Amino acid sequence: MSEHIVPRWPSTSSDTRRLAEPITFPFSGRTASNRFLKAATSERLASFDEANLEARGIPSPELTTFYARFGRGGWGQILTGNIQISYTDLEAPGNAIIPPGSEFSGPRFEAFAAIAAAGKSHGSLIVGQVSHPGRQAPAAVQPHPISASAVHLVTEGNGPFGVPRAATREDIDSVIEGFAHAAEYLERAGFDGIELHGAHGYLLAQFLSPTTNQRTDEYGGSLENRMRLVLEVAAAIKKRISKSFILGIKVNSVEFQEKGFTPEEAIVLCQALEKAGFDYVETSGGTYEIMGLEHKKESTKKRENYFIEFAERISKAVSQTKVYTTGGLKTVDGMLSTLEGVDGLGFGRTAIQEPSLPSDILSGKITGAMKSAIPETNFFGQLVAISHLLRQVARGEEPADLTDPKVVEKIIAGGVA
């Protein structure tokens, strides 16, 4: 029986010196050792209890194992995934949670501290991505979600989602406090920073986007009003953290839908974020309705990154804040081309398949990522396979080889690879 040879994306360049350059963040003064960012993933490996809310969201030992693996992989910065700030407003059961007023001691705090220590064990920075789902909470978990406005999300392949109500001033104050407390909690637990999730249609993005924000008060209408919540969250966080704690944000550079958040608005937002002291922005795109995780134009296909043209425009519009772009990068050629316009490179699905991608590239072992047998357009197949690999890594196993069609077929059919 012939051994499966792992196919990789071909690259003409093997000069990785630019990829190995450190990034120093302008406001915290912290330095990432290289240009590689392990992007956030929603692991759903924390506790979940239907009845006992306080037993929800405690990170499992598997999450520590998961981040220890990336800690050994040579990443400049590691992002943890989708940490929530409420017991009941979840992206999914199994999310890690930093609940309001949670103490800086006990099993929950110790679990977060263990993740931080594991991720930092070989010199990477570890940053917690914190989010509120707003209307994108599953109805089974939160039947009465809040959002910027009462715009119901109905989409194929996700949900069902509860009909949201427009957030009151009290709700908004609670959200601001939740993010601020989470930042302080993460810093005390040993994390190097916090990333706000302001993309992919979650609550902060719901306030930013005119498709979901139809308010007529100071939080709606003009872009200045729609970005008010993000800036108030940032101001509250700054009061609770040390100057050396990193503040970043994931933002949509484009939503790919009519009357959605536009690239022009993203530029104005990022200029305001720079004034507010954000160390970096990570650019992404899309919503649950239209993810945008495919190449729309031949020019982006050649350059590999899905959002590079938007990210470059943002990078040119800011002078201090660093810009990362995540999605689609496969070769040293593409990475070097992308770094001509931005500061850092984010990897999501590729990182799960190859947790040591930075080490392997910087050592000259490889010049391209593994060539998955799952087409990029098969979003469901990608999701199923990556979820499977994620759990393998969390168990301390080597991730299955998604370049092998037989392995892929087995995983998607529900077998064990």
N, C-alpha and C positions, 0 to 999 in steps of 0.2 A: 504494500500500500504506500503510494507516494506521499511524502510529507507536504503539507500545504505551505507554500512560500508566501510570506506576507507581502502583498503589493503596497507600495507607498507612492504618494504623489511626487512626481519628479521635479527636481530643482536644479537650475544651472549654477546657482551660487552656493558656496559653502563657507563664505566669509561671515562669521557670526559675531564679529567684534561689536557691531552696533547693537545687536540684541543683548549683549552682556553689559551694556552701559547702565549705571545706576540712575534712578530717578529720585531727585530730592523734592519733596513737596513744599510749596512756598510758605504756607502758614504754620504748619506743625513743625517744619524743619526735619521731619523724618525722611529716611532714605530707603527706597526699595532697591535691592541689590542688582536687579536687572529689569528688562522691559516686559517680562512675562507676568500676566495676571491670571490666576485660576478664578474664573468667573463663578458667580453664585449659582448653586443648584438647590432645588427644593428636595431635600433628602427624605423628609417625612419619617424620620427614625427616632423621634422623641415619643414620650408616653402620651396616650390618649385614653381618657376614661369618660364614658357616656354620662355617668351620674355625678362623679366627684370632680368638679371643675379644677380644684387646686392640685389634683394629681395629673393634670394635663401639661404637656410641653416640657417635661424634664428630659434633657438630652440623654440618650442611651450610651452605654460604653462603646457601641458600634460607631457612633458619631466621632468619638475620640479616635478610634482605630482609623476611620475614614480620613480624618484630617492629619493624623500622624503620617499617613501614606503620602499626602501632598507635601507635608513638611519635609519629607526626604527627597522630594522630586525636583528641587532647585528653583521653585517659583519665587519671584521677587515679592509678589503680594498674593495672598490667599484670601478669597472671600468665602465666608460661610453663607448658607442659604436661607433666605426668607424667614427670619426670626420675627415672630409676631408680638404685639404689645397688649393682647387681650386674650382671655381664656375662651371667648366665644366668637371673636372675629378672626377666623382662620382661613388661610388659603386652602388648607386641607388638614384632616386629622393626621396627627403625627408631626405637625410643625413644632419646632422649638419655640418656647414662649418666655418672654420676660414680662410678667404681669405687672400691673400698676402697684407701686409701693412694695414690690418684692424685696426681701432683706438681702443684705450682702453677706449671707452665710447660709449654711444648710445644704441639703442634697442638690437642689437646683443650681445654686451658685457654684458649688464644687464641680458640678458637671460642666458648666460653662468654662470654669477655670481650667479644667482638664483639657478641653478642646483647644483653648488658647495656648496652653503649654505644648500640646502636641504639634500644633501648626507652626509654632515659633522655634521648635527644637533644633532646627538646622539653619536658622538665620532669616527665614521668611518673615515678612510682616503679615499679621493676621487681622482681618477687618470683618466685623459682623455686619451683614446686610440685614437691615430692619425694615419691616413693612407692615402696612395695614391693608387688608384686601378690599375694604369698602364693599361695593356691590358684588365683587367677585368671590364672596364667601359661599360655599355650598349651602343650599337651603336646608339640608339635613343638620348642619352644624349651626347656622345662623339664618333663621327664616325671615328675620326683620333687620336687614343690614342698613347701615347708613351710607350715603354717598354725597357728592356735591349737590345733586338734584335727584328727583324720583324718576330716573331713567332706567328701566328694567333691562338687564342683559339677557338676551336670548341668542344662543349660538350653538351650532352643531358640534358635537364631540366633547363639550364641557357642560357642567351644570347638572340638574337645574339650579338656578340661583333665585333667591328670594327677591321680591319686589322691594327696592330700597326706598327709604324716606330721606328727605333732604336733612343734612346734619344741622343741628341747632348750635347756637353759640356755646352751649354747655358741652355738646359733643366735640366741637372743635377744640375747646380748652382741654378736654380729656385726651384727645389725640396728641396735642402738642406736649402735654405732660408725659404721655406714654412714651413718645420718642425721646424726650429729654431724660427720663428715668432710665430708659434702655441704654442710652449713651453712657451715663454715669456707671451703670451696672457693668457694662462691657469693659470699661476702663478699669474698674476695680477688680474685675475677673482676669485681667492681664491682656486683654485685646489691645491692639495698636490703634484701632479706629472704628468708625461706624460709617456704613454706606446707607443712605436713604434710598429706598426703592421708589423712584418717581417715574417708572416706565411700565409698559405692558398692561396698562389699564387698571392698576391698583389705585388705592384711594388718593394718593398725592397726584397721580396722573389724571384721576377723575376730576380733580379740582382744576388742573392745568388745561384740560381739553374742552373746547366749546361743545363737543358732541355730548358730553356728560355734565357739563357745568352750565346750567341755565338760570343761575341765581341772579337776583337783582340787588343784593346787598354788597358790602365791601369785599366779598369773596368771589364775585361773579362779574361777567361783562368784559371789561378790558383785560388785556394780558396782565397789567399791573395788579389788578384785583385777583385774577385767577392764580397768580404765583404768590399771593400773599401768604397762604398757608405754609408753603415750603419755606419761605423766608422767616416766618414766625417760629417754625419748628427749629430752624438753624439757630436763630437768636437764643431760643430757650436751651438748646444743647450747649452752646458756647458758654452759657452761665454755669454749667454743671461739670464741665470737663477741663482738664489741664490744657495749656497751650500746645503741648506736644502730642495731643491726641488727634489723629487724622479725621477729617470730616470730608466725606465724598458723597456722590449721588449718582444713581443710574437714571438717565433721562432718555426719553424718546427723541430722536432727532427728526423723526417723521412718523406719522400714524398710518399712512397709506389708505386713508379713507376720506370721503368727501366731508368738507367742513371740519376736519380733524385738526389736531395740533400740527403746525407747519414748521418746516425748517427755519423759516424767518423768525418765527416765535421762539424756536429753540435757541437761536443765536442771542436774542434779547434776554431770554431766561438765563443762559450761561454767563452773560456779562453781569447780570444781577447776582448770580451765585458767586462769581469772583469777588464782587464787592462785599458779599456776606462772609467771605473767608473760606470758601470751599477749596480744599486741596486739589481735588480732581473731579472730573465728570467722566462717567463711563457711558458712552453713547450706544444706544440700541434702537429698536424700532418696532412698531406694530402693537397690536392689542389682541385680546382673545378672539375678536371677530376676524382680524387679518394680521397674522403674525409677522409677515415680512421677512421670514427667514429663508429667503431664496433670492437668487440674483434677478433683478428686474431688467438690467441693461447689460449689454455685452461688455461695456467698460468696467462695470463692477465685477463681472465674471472673471475678466483678465486679472484684476487686482485682488481677487479672492474675498476681501472683506465685504459683507453685505451693505454696510452703512458708511463706507469710506468717504464717499463724496460729501455726505452731510457732515461727517465728523471733521473733515478738513476745513469746512466752512466755519464750524464752531471753533476749531483750534486757531484759525486766523483771527477770530473775533475776540479772543482773550489773550492776555499778556503774561499772566502768572499761573493761573489754574491749569493743571495738567489734564490732558485729554487721552483717555483710553477708548479703543473701539473693540467691540466683541462680536464675533460671528463670522464663520466661513474661512478663516485663515488655515492654510494647509502646507505651505512650503516656505523655505527660507527666502526664496524670491519674493513671494507675496508679503511676507513679514517685513522685509527690508523696504519694499515699495510703500507699504502702509506707513512705516516710520518716517517716510519723507514728509508726511502731513500731520502725524499725531505723535504723542509721546509714548504710549504703551499699548500692548496687545492683549486682548482678553480671549480666553479659551474656555468653552463650556463642555459640550459633548466630547470634543477631542481630548480634553483633560481627563475625563472619566475613562476613556479608552486607554489613554497613555498618561498615567499620573506623573511619570518622570520625563515628560516631553521636554521641559527646559534643559534639564541635565543632559539628556540624550542629544539635543541639538547643539548645545554649547560645547559639549565634549567632542563634537564631530562624528558621533556615532550614526546619526541620521540627518537628513536635510529636508525631510517631508513627513507629514502625518500618514498614518495607515489609511488605506483607501477602502472605506466601508462598502460592503456589498449592498447596503440599503440606500436606495436613491434619496437624494436630499428632498425631493418632492413628497416622499412617503413620510409625512410628519408623524403619523401614528406609529409606524414601524420604528422610526428613530426613537420615539418616546419610550416604547415598550422595551426596546433593546438597551437603551441607556439606563433606564430604571433597574433593569436586571444587573447590568454591570456595576452600577452604583452600590447595590446591595452586596455584590461579590467583594468589592473593595472594602466595604464596611465590615465584612467578616474576615478581612485579612487575606483574601484570596487574590490571585491574579485575574484581571478582567478577561472575559471570553474574547476571542478574536472575531470581531465583526467584519473582517475582510473575507471570512470563510462563509460562502453561501449556505453550507450545510448547518453550520453553527447558528447562523441568523434564522434559518427556517425553524430550527428546533426551539429557539428562544421565543420567536413570535407565535409559534404554535402552543407555547406554554410549557414546553419541556425544559429540562435542565441542561444547560450547556457546559 
